[in-house]
Amino acid sequence: MLCGPNLGHVPLRTGLTSLVSAHLGSGSAIAVAGEAAADLAEALVREGAPPLTVEADRFALLSADLAPPAVGRVRDLPEGSVDLVILRRAWRSHADVSGALAAAVGAVRSGGEVVATDLDVNQLLAGPSPRYPTRLLYLAEPEAATRLASSTASPGVLGSEAVRAGLLDVEGFTYDDEINSYEDVAALWSGIRQRGWRGAAWVSQDRARSTFEDVSSSMADAVPAGWVADREPWYAVFGRRR
């Protein structure tokens, strides 16, 4: 497994913006693709990145000068046109990772960087329930946990595919995506229900509803009283184009 700067348990914005701070100047161009791309792009703008020129569900472009592509995909960007590409769970399965990384490497200029990041499912399932509350849902629905793992690129897959794509100086780190914080467990559970649980896609609506009901009561015992956070563990690899 790749070993790099372990940033520990830090929020998404802190973890990634500390890594890409060199690209946050007004003259740079950044492409973000994958899950919650627009949310991440907006966070980067607040940290000093260039303005948004494209904002879609799974693709965003931040640049003061680069014309947006006709179709909102990394592969539609001109060769060597951006300084940084961030791929945030930008694949449906392991088989899609190599193509996504190849497109990202083609889009960045020489010396530019690519960041590829996905859920750290092993940590999510093995970590403490107070830190990762949705772990309890996956323990109650092992089939959903299995399906989640099959749709996720492991750290080893991300690292090997980054090297295979031609990136240099590949490193990795872990971080927490802190989605929101709440004043108590009841508010936390309501927030998780509102944003939706990933595993619900792989069980029936009735089963998902029943699992939510059962697990919500056990959360009161698993999560300490007081302010609590809804968070997920992630892993990222990054490297530069030759």
Secondary structure, 3 states (H helix, E strand, C coil): CCCCCCCCCCCHHHHHHHHCHHHCCCCCEEEEEECCHHHHHHHHHHCCCCCEEEECCCEEEEECCCCCCCCCCHHHCCCCCEEEEEEECCCCCHHHHHHHHHHHHHHEEEEEEEEEEEECHHHHHHCCCCCCCCHHHHHHCHHHHHHHHHCCCCHHHHHHHHHHCCCEEEEEEEEEEEEEEECCHHHHHHHHHHHCCHHHHHCCHHHHHHHHHHHHHHHHHHCCCCCEEEEEEEEEEEEECC
